[in-house]
């Protein structure tokens, strides 16, 4: 009858494997090690390591204060508002916002420039009926109309919510 072939697997020496890997690290990752050393030295020079050490030593107190402040109604509203603003800004194409932001420095320069003569009412009216001004006024009015429509909808929702609360209380 056939005899089973004995299979003996040598026990794995994980310490030796780690030691071998560590011996190869300087050759394979020399640039990364040097960059990490530079980063560590910069963090030490700037005092960031001391700050990190302090945070680690007082982590319970820091976490307690963060949790207390983050759970306040004001912080919750602020976080919700930031998320809402992020969603809104994310929906706007960059090409639509760029002209507005590019116009801000020019507008500030023109508004703060010293004028040779005082601004007259007729001069303002002449500038107001210029093509660019009319385009900006139309955009502003469009925005105000949308804003007013949303305000009305928000007031209506708040009124419905208030009425439903009153009905529940009765």
Secondary structure as UniProt FT lines:
FT   HELIX           14..28
FT   HELIX           30..46
FT   HELIX           48..57
FT   HELIX           59..70
FT   HELIX           73..91
FT   HELIX           94..112
FT   HELIX           121..128
FT   HELIX           131..169
//
